């Protein structure tokens, strides 16, 4: 496949993916912007509400939109291969029905708004299959067999910020015409409440924002989670929507090279060897100071957001400690 053919497939796929992502908000939302998923139902017509725990929400969201993704793939002439194991990359592999050399990796990434302007997630490993691109360990196909690597991003607002699973409520739905009788009027200390309309159950998330982007365009130069080898995304929501990450002005080749060498390449600073963990240092290391001005604004913005996020986390921790102390006092 020539470079021109590859770019044509990528352009067509991205165009279709953008159009698809624009339609998903209406699919998952009610008229007032709330999530149409209210909880789980059992054979006795009990609705068990869900918490805003991010792992639970993300998994249910994936299940919710999966039928739409299957229809989308079929409509543009692709088949879908699911990751064989839970921790494999990517979530979905799109394979062109007429040309199986054309493969696109698609990860579904969900996250909640930290505030009106920021959100973020991890973008996959920068070790293993990312470095050894002809190997198939923990990846559906070797990395270099994919024509492109994309993310379908989902940003939402949490209506209930608690992750306490004990906050699950139970409702009984009368309007479902079944012959089962409710076995209990209480579950634990909670009453089973009868509702006439499912819309009366509060949704745990709302105000969805879907977008599609190539992975490298929304990547930051920082790891996404602690000490694990994950690539972090940028966190500015407007930049996520527009694919305006720190590498966006440099190109995918710089993204690949930087993250392949992240934490292993070293440079001398003040007479000491230092591991390279910022794009600015890497460009200096490569003798490309001329490119630094292209990322200056992004680096400055990232630092400002990091400061604000750290400050908010400190305040939140203080509030949590204070609340826990009050609860402890009440128990006594």
ZIURDA-V337277 format. One record per backbone hydrogen bond with DSSP energy under -1.0 kcal/mol. CO is the residue of the C=O (numbers start at 0). NH is the residue of the N-H. If there is no record, write none. Layout:
# ZIURDA-V337277
CO|NH  CO|NH
This chain:
# ZIURDA-V337277
1|5  2|6  3|7  4|8  5|9  6|10  7|11  8|12  9|13  10|14  11|15  12|16  13|17  14|18  15|19  16|20  17|21  19|22  22|26  23|27  24|28  27|35  29|32  32|206  33|29  39|47  41|44  44|172  45|41  46|170  47|39  52|56  53|57  54|58  55|59  56|60  57|61  58|62  59|63  60|64  61|65  64|68  65|69  66|70  67|71  68|72  69|73  70|74  71|75  72|77  73|76  76|96  78|94  80|92  84|87  88|139  90|82  91|105  92|80  93|103  94|78  98|101  101|95  102|146  103|93  104|149  105|91  106|151  108|153  110|155  116|236  117|113  117|114  120|232  123|230  126|129  127|131  130|132  131|134  132|143  137|88  141|144  142|145  147|104  148|214  149|106  150|212  151|108  152|210  153|110  154|208  155|112  156|205  163|166  164|167  168|48  169|192  170|46  171|194  175|177  184|191  186|189  189|186  192|171  194|173  196|199  197|200  203|158  204|34  205|156  208|154  210|152  212|150  214|217  216|244  217|233  221|231  224|227  227|229  228|125  229|223  230|122  231|219  234|118  235|239  236|240  237|241  238|243  244|247  246|249  246|250  250|254  251|255  252|256  253|257  254|258  255|259  256|260  260|263  260|264  264|275  266|273  268|271  271|268  273|266  275|262  277|281  278|282  279|283  280|284  281|285  282|287  283|286  287|290  290|293  291|294  294|298  295|299  296|300  297|301  298|302  299|303  300|304  301|305  302|306  303|307  304|308  305|309  306|310  307|311  308|312  309|313  310|314  311|315  312|316  313|317  314|318  315|319  316|320  317|321  318|322  319|323  320|324  321|325  322|326  323|327  324|328  325|329  326|330  327|331
